[in-house]
Amino acid sequence: MLAEATTSDGPVVVSVAGGAVLAPDNRHRIAAGGLVVWLRAEVTTLARRVGTGTGRPLLGADPAAALARLYTERRDLYAQLADVVIDVDGQRVEDIADAIVAALAERGVRADA
């Protein structure tokens, strides 16, 4: 699915699960697919969002601890891939969207394309 999504002819937004960056082929596809935006959040924010972790087997019985471990393991990969990093902690959805649109505009990409 990632290969198909990142080679689309039209403009697309692809939300990639955190573990996708672990495979070198996926990292190459993500980087080659277009502008990569990392919506970075603190582990506490992520833990609050996932709650008990129901439906997320990687998080186990202690989602906050699992998220902290996963973030430590993956953050350098996220940083290497990201063309733009937007910190989302405490931000309104509208402000995050505006930041994404501004980042696209700075790079000459039309957000309404």
Biopython code that builds the backbone (N, CA, C, O; Angstrom):
import numpy as np
from Bio.PDB.StructureBuilder import StructureBuilder

atoms = [
    (1, "MET", "N", (0.818, -1.195, 0.000)),
    (1, "MET", "CA", (0.000, 0.000, 0.000)),
    (1, "MET", "C", (0.864, 1.263, 0.000)),
    (1, "MET", "O", (0.528, 2.249, -0.655)),
    (2, "LEU", "N", (1.973, 1.230, 0.733)),
    (2, "LEU", "CA", (2.841, 2.401, 0.795)),
    (2, "LEU", "C", (3.424, 2.704, -0.582)),
    (2, "LEU", "O", (3.474, 3.863, -0.995)),
    (3, "ALA", "N", (3.862, 1.675, -1.287)),
    (3, "ALA", "CA", (4.423, 1.876, -2.632)),
    (3, "ALA", "C", (3.391, 2.490, -3.561)),
    (3, "ALA", "O", (3.708, 3.398, -4.329)),
    (4, "GLU", "N", (2.164, 2.003, -3.497)),
    (4, "GLU", "CA", (1.100, 2.529, -4.341)),
    (4, "GLU", "C", (0.775, 3.981, -3.990)),
    (4, "GLU", "O", (0.626, 4.825, -4.874)),
    (5, "ALA", "N", (0.668, 4.258, -2.698)),
    (5, "ALA", "CA", (0.306, 5.600, -2.252)),
    (5, "ALA", "C", (1.372, 6.629, -2.595)),
    (5, "ALA", "O", (1.047, 7.763, -2.946)),
    (6, "THR", "N", (2.632, 6.251, -2.500)),
    (6, "THR", "CA", (3.708, 7.217, -2.721)),
    (6, "THR", "C", (4.088, 7.363, -4.185)),
    (6, "THR", "O", (4.991, 8.132, -4.516)),
    (7, "THR", "N", (3.419, 6.643, -5.058)),
    (7, "THR", "CA", (3.674, 6.804, -6.494)),
    (7, "THR", "C", (2.428, 7.271, -7.229)),
    (7, "THR", "O", (2.353, 7.167, -8.453)),
    (8, "SER", "N", (1.464, 7.778, -6.502)),
    (8, "SER", "CA", (0.219, 8.266, -7.079)),
    (8, "SER", "C", (0.490, 9.438, -8.020)),
    (8, "SER", "O", (1.413, 10.223, -7.799)),
    (9, "ASP", "N", (-0.321, 9.547, -9.069)),
    (9, "ASP", "CA", (-0.183, 10.653, -10.016)),
    (9, "ASP", "C", (-0.702, 11.963, -9.437)),
    (9, "ASP", "O", (-0.184, 13.032, -9.760)),
    (10, "GLY", "N", (-1.697, 11.889, -8.604)),
    (10, "GLY", "CA", (-2.298, 13.093, -8.052)),
    (10, "GLY", "C", (-1.769, 13.402, -6.677)),
    (10, "GLY", "O", (-1.026, 12.612, -6.094)),
    (11, "PRO", "N", (-2.153, 14.559, -6.155)),
    (11, "PRO", "CA", (-1.732, 14.908, -4.793)),
    (11, "PRO", "C", (-2.435, 14.012, -3.780)),
    (11, "PRO", "O", (-3.641, 13.782, -3.866)),
    (12, "VAL", "N", (-1.675, 13.516, -2.834)),
    (12, "VAL", "CA", (-2.229, 12.652, -1.793)),
    (12, "VAL", "C", (-1.584, 12.983, -0.454)),
    (12, "VAL", "O", (-0.481, 13.524, -0.390)),
    (13, "VAL", "N", (-2.290, 12.649, 0.593)),
    (13, "VAL", "CA", (-1.739, 12.705, 1.933)),
    (13, "VAL", "C", (-1.669, 11.266, 2.410)),
    (13, "VAL", "O", (-2.671, 10.551, 2.412)),
    (14, "VAL", "N", (-0.485, 10.850, 2.812)),
    (14, "VAL", "CA", (-0.288, 9.486, 3.277)),
    (14, "VAL", "C", (0.100, 9.549, 4.750)),
    (14, "VAL", "O", (1.121, 10.134, 5.110)),
    (15, "SER", "N", (-0.716, 8.950, 5.582)),
    (15, "SER", "CA", (-0.409, 8.867, 7.000)),
    (15, "SER", "C", (0.251, 7.520, 7.239)),
    (15, "SER", "O", (-0.377, 6.470, 7.104)),
    (16, "VAL", "N", (1.513, 7.565, 7.593)),
    (16, "VAL", "CA", (2.300, 6.341, 7.719)),
    (16, "VAL", "C", (2.404, 5.959, 9.190)),
    (16, "VAL", "O", (2.745, 6.788, 10.033)),
    (17, "ALA", "N", (2.110, 4.709, 9.488)),
    (17, "ALA", "CA", (2.239, 4.229, 10.860)),
    (17, "ALA", "C", (3.693, 4.310, 11.299)),
    (17, "ALA", "O", (4.607, 4.160, 10.488)),
    (18, "GLY", "N", (3.898, 4.551, 12.590)),
    (18, "GLY", "CA", (5.232, 4.779, 13.131)),
    (18, "GLY", "C", (6.254, 3.711, 12.808)),
    (18, "GLY", "O", (7.422, 4.026, 12.582)),
    (19, "GLY", "N", (5.839, 2.448, 12.781)),
    (19, "GLY", "CA", (6.777, 1.362, 12.537)),
    (19, "GLY", "C", (7.222, 1.235, 11.094)),
    (19, "GLY", "O", (8.187, 0.525, 10.812)),
    (20, "ALA", "N", (6.551, 1.900, 10.181)),
    (20, "ALA", "CA", (6.914, 1.804, 8.767)),
    (20, "ALA", "C", (8.340, 2.274, 8.513)),
    (20, "ALA", "O", (8.979, 1.820, 7.565)),
    (21, "VAL", "N", (8.841, 3.171, 9.341)),
    (21, "VAL", "CA", (10.190, 3.714, 9.123)),
    (21, "VAL", "C", (11.293, 2.706, 9.427)),
    (21, "VAL", "O", (12.457, 2.950, 9.109)),
    (22, "LEU", "N", (10.948, 1.595, 10.029)),
    (22, "LEU", "CA", (11.966, 0.610, 10.401)),
    (22, "LEU", "C", (12.549, -0.108, 9.185)),
    (22, "LEU", "O", (13.703, -0.534, 9.220)),
    (23, "ALA", "N", (11.783, -0.247, 8.126)),
    (23, "ALA", "CA", (12.252, -0.943, 6.922)),
    (23, "ALA", "C", (12.913, 0.040, 5.966)),
    (23, "ALA", "O", (12.304, 1.042, 5.593)),
    (24, "PRO", "N", (14.144, -0.230, 5.567)),
    (24, "PRO", "CA", (14.849, 0.671, 4.638)),
    (24, "PRO", "C", (14.069, 0.948, 3.346)),
    (24, "PRO", "O", (14.065, 2.080, 2.863)),
    (25, "ASP", "N", (13.410, -0.070, 2.785)),
    (25, "ASP", "CA", (12.625, 0.154, 1.568)),
    (25, "ASP", "C", (11.499, 1.149, 1.809)),
    (25, "ASP", "O", (11.210, 1.989, 0.956)),
    (26, "ASN", "N", (10.870, 1.054, 2.964)),
    (26, "ASN", "CA", (9.803, 2.001, 3.293)),
    (26, "ASN", "C", (10.351, 3.405, 3.455)),
    (26, "ASN", "O", (9.738, 4.365, 2.988)),
    (27, "ARG", "N", (11.494, 3.540, 4.107)),
    (27, "ARG", "CA", (12.090, 4.875, 4.273)),
    (27, "ARG", "C", (12.389, 5.484, 2.914)),
    (27, "ARG", "O", (12.155, 6.674, 2.702)),
    (28, "HIS", "N", (12.898, 4.689, 2.003)),
    (28, "HIS", "CA", (13.189, 5.193, 0.655)),
    (28, "HIS", "C", (11.899, 5.641, -0.032)),
    (28, "HIS", "O", (11.857, 6.711, -0.640)),
    (29, "ARG", "N", (10.858, 4.834, 0.064)),
    (29, "ARG", "CA", (9.578, 5.193, -0.561)),
    (29, "ARG", "C", (9.012, 6.482, 0.046)),
    (29, "ARG", "O", (8.531, 7.360, -0.671)),
    (30, "ILE", "N", (9.077, 6.578, 1.354)),
    (30, "ILE", "CA", (8.541, 7.763, 2.029)),
    (30, "ILE", "C", (9.301, 9.007, 1.573)),
    (30, "ILE", "O", (8.689, 10.014, 1.219)),
    (31, "ALA", "N", (10.624, 8.940, 1.582)),
    (31, "ALA", "CA", (11.444, 10.099, 1.210)),
    (31, "ALA", "C", (11.239, 10.478, -0.253)),
    (31, "ALA", "O", (11.207, 11.662, -0.589)),
    (32, "ALA", "N", (11.101, 9.489, -1.116)),
    (32, "ALA", "CA", (10.955, 9.757, -2.544)),
    (32, "ALA", "C", (9.537, 10.190, -2.904)),
    (32, "ALA", "O", (9.311, 10.727, -3.988)),
    (33, "GLY", "N", (8.586, 9.961, -2.008)),
    (33, "GLY", "CA", (7.181, 10.212, -2.322)),
    (33, "GLY", "C", (6.754, 11.661, -2.304)),
    (33, "GLY", "O", (5.687, 11.990, -2.824)),
    (34, "GLY", "N", (7.549, 12.535, -1.724)),
    (34, "GLY", "CA", (7.162, 13.940, -1.656)),
    (34, "GLY", "C", (7.565, 14.540, -0.328)),
    (34, "GLY", "O", (8.421, 14.008, 0.380)),
    (35, "LEU", "N", (6.940, 15.647, -0.001)),
    (35, "LEU", "CA", (7.240, 16.357, 1.235)),
    (35, "LEU", "C", (6.830, 15.499, 2.434)),
    (35, "LEU", "O", (5.695, 15.029, 2.512)),
    (36, "VAL", "N", (7.758, 15.303, 3.355)),
    (36, "VAL", "CA", (7.486, 14.502, 4.549)),
    (36, "VAL", "C", (7.340, 15.451, 5.738)),
    (36, "VAL", "O", (8.257, 16.201, 6.071)),
    (37, "VAL", "N", (6.175, 15.400, 6.364)),
    (37, "VAL", "CA", (5.874, 16.236, 7.518)),
    (37, "VAL", "C", (5.762, 15.336, 8.743)),
    (37, "VAL", "O", (4.950, 14.411, 8.776)),
    (38, "TRP", "N", (6.577, 15.615, 9.738)),
    (38, "TRP", "CA", (6.500, 14.886, 11.005)),
    (38, "TRP", "C", (5.681, 15.721, 11.968)),
    (38, "TRP", "O", (6.100, 16.805, 12.373)),
    (39, "LEU", "N", (4.522, 15.219, 12.333)),
    (39, "LEU", "CA", (3.697, 15.862, 13.341)),
    (39, "LEU", "C", (4.170, 15.325, 14.682)),
    (39, "LEU", "O", (3.665, 14.322, 15.186)),
    (40, "ARG", "N", (5.144, 16.013, 15.242)),
    (40, "ARG", "CA", (5.843, 15.534, 16.437)),
    (40, "ARG", "C", (5.049, 15.861, 17.692)),
    (40, "ARG", "O", (4.573, 16.981, 17.878)),
    (41, "ALA", "N", (4.921, 14.854, 18.545)),
    (41, "ALA", "CA", (4.215, 15.024, 19.821)),
    (41, "ALA", "C", (5.047, 14.405, 20.929)),
    (41, "ALA", "O", (5.784, 13.444, 20.708)),
    (42, "GLU", "N", (4.919, 14.963, 22.113)),
    (42, "GLU", "CA", (5.566, 14.399, 23.291)),
    (42, "GLU", "C", (4.934, 13.040, 23.607)),
    (42, "GLU", "O", (3.772, 12.792, 23.287)),
    (43, "VAL", "N", (5.713, 12.179, 24.232)),
    (43, "VAL", "CA", (5.214, 10.855, 24.594)),
    (43, "VAL", "C", (3.968, 10.957, 25.473)),
    (43, "VAL", "O", (3.051, 10.147, 25.340)),
    (44, "THR", "N", (3.927, 11.933, 26.357)),
    (44, "THR", "CA", (2.751, 12.084, 27.228)),
    (44, "THR", "C", (1.495, 12.394, 26.411)),
    (44, "THR", "O", (0.406, 11.920, 26.735)),
    (45, "THR", "N", (1.649, 13.178, 25.369)),
    (45, "THR", "CA", (0.523, 13.484, 24.484)),
    (45, "THR", "C", (0.073, 12.227, 23.762)),
    (45, "THR", "O", (-1.122, 11.943, 23.679)),
    (46, "LEU", "N", (1.035, 11.473, 23.239)),
    (46, "LEU", "CA", (0.703, 10.240, 22.532)),
    (46, "LEU", "C", (0.011, 9.251, 23.463)),
    (46, "LEU", "O", (-0.970, 8.615, 23.079)),
    (47, "ALA", "N", (0.517, 9.122, 24.679)),
    (47, "ALA", "CA", (-0.079, 8.197, 25.645)),
    (47, "ALA", "C", (-1.514, 8.608, 25.970)),
    (47, "ALA", "O", (-2.397, 7.758, 26.085)),
    (48, "ARG", "N", (-1.740, 9.890, 26.115)),
    (48, "ARG", "CA", (-3.094, 10.376, 26.389)),
    (48, "ARG", "C", (-4.020, 10.032, 25.221)),
    (48, "ARG", "O", (-5.175, 9.657, 25.425)),
    (49, "ARG", "N", (-3.508, 10.164, 24.004)),
    (49, "ARG", "CA", (-4.332, 9.891, 22.818)),
    (49, "ARG", "C", (-4.683, 8.414, 22.674)),
    (49, "ARG", "O", (-5.795, 8.089, 22.260)),
    (50, "VAL", "N", (-3.761, 7.513, 23.006)),
    (50, "VAL", "CA", (-4.043, 6.086, 22.831)),
    (50, "VAL", "C", (-4.763, 5.476, 24.023)),
    (50, "VAL", "O", (-5.292, 4.369, 23.924)),
    (51, "GLY", "N", (-4.791, 6.177, 25.140)),
    (51, "GLY", "CA", (-5.507, 5.681, 26.312)),
    (51, "GLY", "C", (-4.981, 4.336, 26.779)),
    (51, "GLY", "O", (-3.799, 4.192, 27.092)),
    (52, "THR", "N", (-5.863, 3.359, 26.823)),
    (52, "THR", "CA", (-5.480, 2.031, 27.310)),
    (52, "THR", "C", (-4.727, 1.218, 26.260)),
    (52, "THR", "O", (-4.212, 0.142, 26.562)),
    (53, "GLY", "N", (-4.659, 1.724, 25.033)),
    (53, "GLY", "CA", (-3.952, 1.005, 23.977)),
    (53, "GLY", "C", (-4.755, -0.095, 23.327)),
    (53, "GLY", "O", (-4.202, -0.913, 22.592)),
    (54, "THR", "N", (-6.049, -0.132, 23.583)),
    (54, "THR", "CA", (-6.911, -1.152, 22.993)),
    (54, "THR", "C", (-6.760, -1.150, 21.476)),
    (54, "THR", "O", (-6.861, -0.110, 20.826)),
    (55, "GLY", "N", (-6.513, -2.339, 20.929)),
    (55, "GLY", "CA", (-6.340, -2.473, 19.486)),
    (55, "GLY", "C", (-4.939, -2.158, 19.013)),
    (55, "GLY", "O", (-4.687, -2.129, 17.808)),
    (56, "ARG", "N", (-4.029, -1.925, 19.928)),
    (56, "ARG", "CA", (-2.636, -1.601, 19.586)),
    (56, "ARG", "C", (-1.727, -2.586, 20.327)),
    (56, "ARG", "O", (-1.223, -2.283, 21.408)),
    (57, "PRO", "N", (-1.524, -3.763, 19.737)),
    (57, "PRO", "CA", (-0.801, -4.831, 20.438)),
    (57, "PRO", "C", (0.638, -4.481, 20.818)),
    (57, "PRO", "O", (1.148, -5.023, 21.799)),
    (58, "LEU", "N", (1.295, -3.614, 20.096)),
    (58, "LEU", "CA", (2.677, -3.251, 20.438)),
    (58, "LEU", "C", (2.773, -2.499, 21.767)),
    (58, "LEU", "O", (3.844, -2.435, 22.371)),
    (59, "LEU", "N", (1.665, -1.938, 22.215)),
    (59, "LEU", "CA", (1.709, -1.113, 23.417)),
    (59, "LEU", "C", (1.556, -1.912, 24.709)),
    (59, "LEU", "O", (1.910, -1.422, 25.781)),
    (60, "GLY", "N", (1.039, -3.123, 24.620)),
    (60, "GLY", "CA", (0.951, -3.987, 25.790)),
    (60, "GLY", "C", (0.154, -3.389, 26.938)),
    (60, "GLY", "O", (-0.757, -2.586, 26.740)),
    (61, "ALA", "N", (0.524, -3.804, 28.141)),
    (61, "ALA", "CA", (-0.211, -3.410, 29.339)),
    (61, "ALA", "C", (0.127, -2.004, 29.819)),
    (61, "ALA", "O", (-0.631, -1.415, 30.590)),
    (62, "ASP", "N", (1.258, -1.458, 29.372)),
    (62, "ASP", "CA", (1.688, -0.123, 29.803)),
    (62, "ASP", "C", (1.980, 0.733, 28.572)),
    (62, "ASP", "O", (3.137, 0.884, 28.178)),
    (63, "PRO", "N", (0.926, 1.296, 27.963)),
    (63, "PRO", "CA", (1.115, 2.066, 26.730)),
    (63, "PRO", "C", (2.121, 3.206, 26.851)),
    (63, "PRO", "O", (2.896, 3.437, 25.924)),
    (64, "ALA", "N", (2.125, 3.922, 27.969)),
    (64, "ALA", "CA", (3.053, 5.053, 28.109)),
    (64, "ALA", "C", (4.499, 4.583, 28.061)),
    (64, "ALA", "O", (5.325, 5.205, 27.394)),
    (65, "ALA", "N", (4.817, 3.502, 28.754)),
    (65, "ALA", "CA", (6.184, 2.973, 28.736)),
    (65, "ALA", "C", (6.558, 2.459, 27.350)),
    (65, "ALA", "O", (7.674, 2.677, 26.879)),
    (66, "ALA", "N", (5.616, 1.776, 26.700)),
    (66, "ALA", "CA", (5.882, 1.264, 25.355)),
    (66, "ALA", "C", (6.112, 2.408, 24.373)),
    (66, "ALA", "O", (7.020, 2.345, 23.544)),
    (67, "LEU", "N", (5.299, 3.444, 24.464)),
    (67, "LEU", "CA", (5.460, 4.602, 23.581)),
    (67, "LEU", "C", (6.799, 5.292, 23.808)),
    (67, "LEU", "O", (7.446, 5.722, 22.853)),
    (68, "ALA", "N", (7.214, 5.399, 25.054)),
    (68, "ALA", "CA", (8.517, 6.005, 25.353)),
    (68, "ALA", "C", (9.643, 5.192, 24.728)),
    (68, "ALA", "O", (10.575, 5.755, 24.153)),
    (69, "ARG", "N", (9.557, 3.872, 24.838)),
    (69, "ARG", "CA", (10.581, 2.999, 24.254)),
    (69, "ARG", "C", (10.583, 3.104, 22.725)),
    (69, "ARG", "O", (11.640, 3.247, 22.111)),
    (70, "LEU", "N", (9.405, 3.033, 22.121)),
    (70, "LEU", "CA", (9.300, 3.110, 20.666)),
    (70, "LEU", "C", (9.795, 4.451, 20.144)),
    (70, "LEU", "O", (10.481, 4.512, 19.123)),
    (71, "TYR", "N", (9.449, 5.517, 20.840)),
    (71, "TYR", "CA", (9.890, 6.847, 20.419)),
    (71, "TYR", "C", (11.413, 6.943, 20.452)),
    (71, "TYR", "O", (12.021, 7.478, 19.525)),
    (72, "THR", "N", (12.022, 6.436, 21.500)),
    (72, "THR", "CA", (13.481, 6.451, 21.613)),
    (72, "THR", "C", (14.116, 5.667, 20.469)),
    (72, "THR", "O", (15.123, 6.091, 19.902)),
    (73, "GLU", "N", (13.526, 4.529, 20.135)),
    (73, "GLU", "CA", (14.063, 3.684, 19.061)),
    (73, "GLU", "C", (13.896, 4.309, 17.680)),
    (73, "GLU", "O", (14.719, 4.078, 16.794)),
    (74, "ARG", "N", (12.848, 5.092, 17.487)),
    (74, "ARG", "CA", (12.480, 5.544, 16.140)),
    (74, "ARG", "C", (12.716, 7.017, 15.851)),
    (74, "ARG", "O", (12.727, 7.408, 14.684)),
    (75, "ARG", "N", (12.903, 7.845, 16.865)),
    (75, "ARG", "CA", (12.925, 9.301, 16.629)),
    (75, "ARG", "C", (14.007, 9.737, 15.647)),
    (75, "ARG", "O", (13.776, 10.656, 14.861)),
    (76, "ASP", "N", (15.176, 9.108, 15.669)),
    (76, "ASP", "CA", (16.221, 9.500, 14.720)),
    (76, "ASP", "C", (15.798, 9.206, 13.281)),
    (76, "ASP", "O", (16.119, 9.968, 12.370)),
    (77, "LEU", "N", (15.082, 8.108, 13.079)),
    (77, "LEU", "CA", (14.583, 7.792, 11.739)),
    (77, "LEU", "C", (13.536, 8.803, 11.303)),
    (77, "LEU", "O", (13.540, 9.254, 10.157)),
    (78, "TYR", "N", (12.636, 9.162, 12.217)),
    (78, "TYR", "CA", (11.637, 10.183, 11.892)),
    (78, "TYR", "C", (12.332, 11.492, 11.510)),
    (78, "TYR", "O", (11.964, 12.134, 10.526)),
    (79, "ALA", "N", (13.320, 11.871, 12.282)),
    (79, "ALA", "CA", (14.027, 13.134, 12.037)),
    (79, "ALA", "C", (14.762, 13.107, 10.702)),
    (79, "ALA", "O", (14.779, 14.109, 9.987)),
    (80, "GLN", "N", (15.367, 11.978, 10.361)),
    (80, "GLN", "CA", (16.079, 11.870, 9.092)),
    (80, "GLN", "C", (15.141, 12.014, 7.903)),
    (80, "GLN", "O", (15.513, 12.593, 6.882)),
    (81, "LEU", "N", (13.937, 11.493, 8.029)),
    (81, "LEU", "CA", (12.975, 11.532, 6.925)),
    (81, "LEU", "C", (12.261, 12.870, 6.787)),
    (81, "LEU", "O", (11.880, 13.261, 5.684)),
    (82, "ALA", "N", (12.081, 13.561, 7.885)),
    (82, "ALA", "CA", (11.228, 14.745, 7.899)),
    (82, "ALA", "C", (11.830, 15.912, 7.126)),
    (82, "ALA", "O", (12.970, 16.315, 7.358)),
    (83, "ASP", "N", (11.032, 16.444, 6.202)),
    (83, "ASP", "CA", (11.380, 17.706, 5.546)),
    (83, "ASP", "C", (10.917, 18.868, 6.420)),
    (83, "ASP", "O", (11.512, 19.945, 6.416)),
    (84, "VAL", "N", (9.853, 18.628, 7.159)),
    (84, "VAL", "CA", (9.247, 19.631, 8.026)),
    (84, "VAL", "C", (8.858, 18.944, 9.324)),
    (84, "VAL", "O", (8.329, 17.833, 9.316)),
    (85, "VAL", "N", (9.123, 19.613, 10.437)),
    (85, "VAL", "CA", (8.704, 19.109, 11.741)),
    (85, "VAL", "C", (7.752, 20.135, 12.356)),
    (85, "VAL", "O", (8.086, 21.312, 12.495)),
    (86, "ILE", "N", (6.573, 19.664, 12.717)),
    (86, "ILE", "CA", (5.587, 20.529, 13.349)),
    (86, "ILE", "C", (5.262, 19.932, 14.707)),
    (86, "ILE", "O", (4.767, 18.809, 14.804)),
    (87, "ASP", "N", (5.543, 20.693, 15.749)),
    (87, "ASP", "CA", (5.219, 20.259, 17.100)),
    (87, "ASP", "C", (3.738, 20.489, 17.343)),
    (87, "ASP", "O", (3.237, 21.601, 17.175)),
    (88, "VAL", "N", (3.042, 19.437, 17.737)),
    (88, "VAL", "CA", (1.590, 19.515, 17.836)),
    (88, "VAL", "C", (1.060, 19.571, 19.262)),
    (88, "VAL", "O", (-0.143, 19.736, 19.465)),
    (89, "ASP", "N", (1.926, 19.438, 20.242)),
    (89, "ASP", "CA", (1.470, 19.465, 21.633)),
    (89, "ASP", "C", (0.759, 20.779, 21.942)),
    (89, "ASP", "O", (1.309, 21.860, 21.733)),
    (90, "GLY", "N", (-0.464, 20.670, 22.438)),
    (90, "GLY", "CA", (-1.214, 21.848, 22.846)),
    (90, "GLY", "C", (-1.694, 22.724, 21.702)),
    (90, "GLY", "O", (-2.221, 23.811, 21.938)),
    (91, "GLN", "N", (-1.521, 22.272, 20.471)),
    (91, "GLN", "CA", (-1.927, 23.073, 19.314)),
    (91, "GLN", "C", (-3.337, 22.694, 18.870)),
    (91, "GLN", "O", (-3.752, 21.539, 18.977)),
    (92, "ARG", "N", (-4.049, 23.676, 18.379)),
    (92, "ARG", "CA", (-5.370, 23.415, 17.800)),
    (92, "ARG", "C", (-5.193, 22.783, 16.425)),
    (92, "ARG", "O", (-4.218, 23.064, 15.727)),
    (93, "VAL", "N", (-6.124, 21.939, 16.041)),
    (93, "VAL", "CA", (-6.071, 21.278, 14.737)),
    (93, "VAL", "C", (-5.947, 22.309, 13.620)),
    (93, "VAL", "O", (-5.199, 22.111, 12.663)),
    (94, "GLU", "N", (-6.690, 23.418, 13.747)),
    (94, "GLU", "CA", (-6.652, 24.459, 12.709)),
    (94, "GLU", "C", (-5.255, 25.069, 12.586)),
    (94, "GLU", "O", (-4.805, 25.372, 11.481)),
    (95, "ASP", "N", (-4.575, 25.245, 13.707)),
    (95, "ASP", "CA", (-3.227, 25.818, 13.678)),
    (95, "ASP", "C", (-2.217, 24.839, 13.076)),
    (95, "ASP", "O", (-1.290, 25.241, 12.374)),
    (96, "ILE", "N", (-2.409, 23.565, 13.358)),
    (96, "ILE", "CA", (-1.536, 22.541, 12.766)),
    (96, "ILE", "C", (-1.738, 22.508, 11.256)),
    (96, "ILE", "O", (-0.770, 22.456, 10.496)),
    (97, "ALA", "N", (-2.994, 22.540, 10.822)),
    (97, "ALA", "CA", (-3.285, 22.552, 9.385)),
    (97, "ALA", "C", (-2.672, 23.782, 8.721)),
    (97, "ALA", "O", (-2.097, 23.678, 7.638)),
    (98, "ASP", "N", (-2.792, 24.938, 9.358)),
    (98, "ASP", "CA", (-2.192, 26.162, 8.816)),
    (98, "ASP", "C", (-0.675, 26.024, 8.696)),
    (98, "ASP", "O", (-0.089, 26.482, 7.715)),
    (99, "ALA", "N", (-0.040, 25.402, 9.679)),
    (99, "ALA", "CA", (1.411, 25.206, 9.642)),
    (99, "ALA", "C", (1.809, 24.283, 8.497)),
    (99, "ALA", "O", (2.834, 24.501, 7.851)),
    (100, "ILE", "N", (1.013, 23.266, 8.245)),
    (100, "ILE", "CA", (1.293, 22.356, 7.131)),
    (100, "ILE", "C", (1.159, 23.094, 5.805)),
    (100, "ILE", "O", (2.019, 22.974, 4.932)),
    (101, "VAL", "N", (0.090, 23.851, 5.657)),
    (101, "VAL", "CA", (-0.134, 24.621, 4.425)),
    (101, "VAL", "C", (1.010, 25.613, 4.213)),
    (101, "VAL", "O", (1.489, 25.773, 3.090)),
    (102, "ALA", "N", (1.448, 26.276, 5.273)),
    (102, "ALA", "CA", (2.561, 27.227, 5.167)),
    (102, "ALA", "C", (3.849, 26.514, 4.751)),
    (102, "ALA", "O", (4.608, 27.033, 3.932)),
    (103, "ALA", "N", (4.095, 25.340, 5.304)),
    (103, "ALA", "CA", (5.297, 24.575, 4.936)),
    (103, "ALA", "C", (5.251, 24.169, 3.470)),
    (103, "ALA", "O", (6.271, 24.204, 2.782)),
    (104, "LEU", "N", (4.080, 23.788, 2.994)),
    (104, "LEU", "CA", (3.931, 23.453, 1.578)),
    (104, "LEU", "C", (4.207, 24.680, 0.712)),
    (104, "LEU", "O", (4.935, 24.602, -0.278)),
    (105, "ALA", "N", (3.620, 25.808, 1.092)),
    (105, "ALA", "CA", (3.793, 27.043, 0.318)),
    (105, "ALA", "C", (5.255, 27.465, 0.266)),
    (105, "ALA", "O", (5.733, 27.917, -0.774)),
    (106, "GLU", "N", (5.967, 27.321, 1.381)),
    (106, "GLU", "CA", (7.390, 27.676, 1.413)),
    (106, "GLU", "C", (8.205, 26.854, 0.421)),
    (106, "GLU", "O", (9.258, 27.288, -0.046)),
    (107, "ARG", "N", (7.709, 25.677, 0.109)),
    (107, "ARG", "CA", (8.402, 24.775, -0.818)),
    (107, "ARG", "C", (7.794, 24.787, -2.209)),
    (107, "ARG", "O", (8.145, 23.967, -3.058)),
    (108, "GLY", "N", (6.882, 25.722, -2.435)),
    (108, "GLY", "CA", (6.292, 25.883, -3.773)),
    (108, "GLY", "C", (5.251, 24.833, -4.119)),
    (108, "GLY", "O", (4.976, 24.599, -5.296)),
    (109, "VAL", "N", (4.669, 24.196, -3.109)),
    (109, "VAL", "CA", (3.640, 23.194, -3.337)),
    (109, "VAL", "C", (2.303, 23.824, -3.002)),
    (109, "VAL", "O", (2.109, 24.371, -1.916)),
    (110, "ARG", "N", (1.385, 23.738, -3.949)),
    (110, "ARG", "CA", (0.039, 24.279, -3.709)),
    (110, "ARG", "C", (-0.749, 23.305, -2.856)),
    (110, "ARG", "O", (-0.834, 22.120, -3.178)),
    (111, "ALA", "N", (-1.323, 23.796, -1.776)),
    (111, "ALA", "CA", (-2.082, 22.944, -0.863)),
    (111, "ALA", "C", (-3.454, 22.597, -1.440)),
    (111, "ALA", "O", (-4.092, 21.647, -0.985)),
    (112, "ASP", "N", (-3.906, 23.346, -2.422)),
    (112, "ASP", "CA", (-5.225, 23.076, -3.013)),
    (112, "ASP", "C", (-5.137, 22.304, -4.317)),
    (112, "ASP", "O", (-6.125, 22.152, -5.035)),
    (113, "ALA", "N", (-3.930, 21.816, -4.614)),
    (113, "ALA", "CA", (-3.750, 21.094, -5.896)),
    (113, "ALA", "C", (-4.463, 19.773, -5.909)),
    (113, "ALA", "O", (-4.411, 19.052, -6.906)),
]
sb = StructureBuilder()
sb.init_structure("model")
sb.init_model(0)
sb.init_chain("A")
sb.init_seg("    ")
for serial, (resi, resn, name, xyz) in enumerate(atoms, 1):
    if name == "N":
        sb.init_residue(resn, " ", resi, " ")
    sb.init_atom(name, np.array(xyz, "f"), 0.0, 1.0, " ", f" {name:<3s}", serial, name[0])
structure = sb.get_structure()
